[in-house]
Amino acid sequence: MKTARVTLLTSPDFKRFLSAEAKREKVSVAELIRSRCERRPTDDEKILAALTGELNKAVADAKKALKSGLDEAQEVLAELRAKRLPDAVVRTRSPRRQAAGERR
C-alpha cells in the first residue's frame, strides 16, 4: 500500500517531459516515476554493465600501453638524433679545418 507522499519540485520543462512520458506509456506521472525508480536491471542489462566495465578497463590499459610505446619511440628517436648530430657537426667542420690547414 502506497501511503507516503513525496513532493518533487522541477522545472516546467521537466514537468512537461514527465507528463509526455506518462501519457506515452499510458500511466500517471506518479506511476511513471515509481516504475522508473523501482525498476531492477534485467539480466541483459547486468551483463552489459559488466562488459562496459571490462571495456573501460581495457581501453585504459590500451591507452597506457600506447603512451608507453610512444614514449619509448621518442626516446629512441632522441638517441638517434643525438648520435647523428655530432657526426653532422664533425662533417661540416672538417672541410673548414682542411681549408684552414688543419688536418686530422
C-alpha positions in Angstrom: 0.0 0.0 0.0 1.4 3.4 -1.0 0.7 5.9 1.8 3.8 8.1 1.9 3.8 11.3 -0.1 6.8 12.8 -1.9 6.8 16.3 -3.2 9.1 17.0 -6.1 9.9 20.4 -7.5 11.1 20.5 -11.1 11.4 23.0 -13.9 8.3 23.5 -16.1 10.2 21.8 -19.0 10.9 18.7 -16.9 7.3 18.6 -15.8 6.2 18.6 -19.4 8.6 15.9 -20.2 7.3 13.7 -17.3 3.7 14.3 -18.4 4.5 13.4 -22.0 6.3 10.3 -21.0 3.5 9.2 -18.7 1.0 9.9 -21.5 3.0 7.9 -23.9 3.2 5.0 -21.5 -0.5 5.4 -20.6 0.2 5.8 -16.8 0.1 8.6 -14.3 3.2 10.7 -13.6 3.4 9.1 -10.2 3.3 5.6 -11.6 5.9 6.6 -14.3 8.3 7.8 -11.6 7.7 4.8 -9.4 8.2 2.3 -12.2 11.4 4.0 -13.4 12.9 4.3 -9.8 11.8 0.8 -8.6 12.8 -0.9 -11.8 15.5 -3.6 -11.3 18.1 -4.2 -14.1 17.4 -7.2 -16.3 20.0 -9.9 -16.8 21.0 -8.4 -20.1 21.5 -5.0 -18.5 23.6 -6.6 -15.8 25.8 -8.3 -18.4 26.0 -5.1 -20.4 27.1 -3.2 -17.3 29.8 -5.8 -16.6 31.0 -5.8 -20.2 31.1 -2.0 -20.1 33.3 -2.1 -17.1 35.7 -4.6 -18.7 35.8 -2.5 -21.9 36.6 0.7 -19.9 39.4 -1.1 -18.2 40.7 -2.5 -21.5 40.6 1.0 -23.1 42.5 2.5 -20.1 45.2 -0.3 -20.4 45.5 0.2 -24.1 46.0 4.0 -23.6 48.7 3.3 -21.1 50.4 0.8 -23.4 50.2 3.2 -26.3 51.6 6.1 -24.3 54.4 3.9 -23.1 55.2 2.8 -26.6 55.1 6.3 -27.9 57.4 7.5 -25.1 59.9 4.7 -25.9 59.8 5.6 -29.6 60.5 9.2 -28.7 63.5 8.2 -26.6 64.9 6.1 -29.4 64.4 8.9 -31.9 66.2 11.3 -29.5 69.1 8.9 -29.1 69.4 8.6 -32.9 69.3 12.3 -33.4 71.9 12.8 -30.6 74.2 10.2 -32.4 73.6 11.8 -35.8 74.1 15.4 -34.7 77.8 15.1 -33.6 78.6 13.3 -36.9 77.0 16.1 -38.9 78.8 18.7 -36.9 82.2 17.0 -37.5 81.5 16.7 -41.2 80.6 20.3 -41.5 83.7 21.4 -39.6 86.1 19.1 -41.4 86.1 21.0 -44.7 86.6 24.3 -42.8 89.5 22.8 -40.9 91.0 21.4 -44.0 90.6 24.8 -45.7 92.3 26.5 -42.8 95.1 24.0 -43.0 94.1 21.8 -40.1 94.4 18.1 -40.5 93.2 15.2 -38.5 
